Amino acid sequence: MNMMTKENIDRINFLSKKSKSEGLSEEEKEEQIILRRHYIDFIKKQVKDQLECIEIVDDKSNECACGHKHDHHGHHVHNHEHDHNHNHECGHSKGCGCKKH
């Protein structure tokens, strides 16, 4: 099982209710264990995937893994202390729209 389906979740809930009301057969207990394990593994994978997408920005330097500085909104901040007759360190060419050009 790679994906948690609505049917899987419905079955987990059914088995849980049944276990409280009348009890489960040995086969149903085994099925419940497997489904619960699958559910937990599925949730753990989702959390892991989300955590891998997080980019941490150092609040003091405003630098992130991309090597650029960012303002408090997450936008790149370009240092325009450079020669305005050539391409700039920020990757923009003359006339990039900053007030220094």
N, C-alpha and C positions, 0 to 999 in steps of 0.2 A: 504494500500500500504506500503510495507516494503522496496522496492527497486525502485530506479529511473531507468527506462528503456530508451533505445534510443527512443522508441515510445512516451514515456511521454515527453521527451525533444523536440522531433520533434513537438509534439502537442502544447507545450508551445510556441515554436517559430512560428508555424503557426498562433495560436491565437493572438500573439503579432503583427505579420505583418498584419493580417486581421483587427485588432482593429485600426491600423493606416490608412489603406487604405479605408475600407468601414464600419467599425464599427462592433460590436458584438451584437448578440441577448442577451437577459437576461440570457438565458440558457448557452450560451457560456461564458458570463461574470462570471457566477457562476463556471463553469468548470475551467476557467482560474485562479480564486482565489484559488480553491482547488488544482490545479496542482502546482501553484507557492508556496503555503504553504507547500505542500509535498516536493518540490524541496529544499526549505529553511531548512526544518526539516532534510532532507537527508544530506545536506551539513554540518549542525550543528553537526549531529551525527558523521560524518566522522572526523571533526575537533576534537570533544571531544575524540573519540577513539584514534586519533593520540596523543593528549596531555596526555592521560592517559599512553601512552607507553614511554614518555620521562622520563629519569632518570637524575636528577640534581646532578652534581658533584661540590663540593665546591672547587674552584680554589686554595684557600690558603692551605687547609689541604689535598687536593686530595682524600678525603674520600667521598664515596657515600653511598647510602642506603644499599648496600650489606655489609657494614662494613669493606671492604678492602680498601687499598690505591691503587691509580692508578697513572701511569705516565702520561705525557702529551698526550700520544697516546691512553689512556684508558685501558692499560694493567695493570693487578694486579702487585703491587710492594710488594715483600715479605721481611720482616724483618728477616735477618738471624743472629741476635744476640741471639742465643739460643743454647742449648746443642745439639751437633751433634750426640749424641749416641742414641737419641730417636726420635719418631715422632715429627714433628715441628708444631708450631702454624699455619704455613701457610698451614697445611694439607698434606704436603709432608713428606715422610719418608726419612731416610738416603739414599743418592744417588739420590736425586730428580733432579740433573743436575746443581744445583747452585755450584759456585766455593768454597763454604764453606765446602762441604762434602768431 
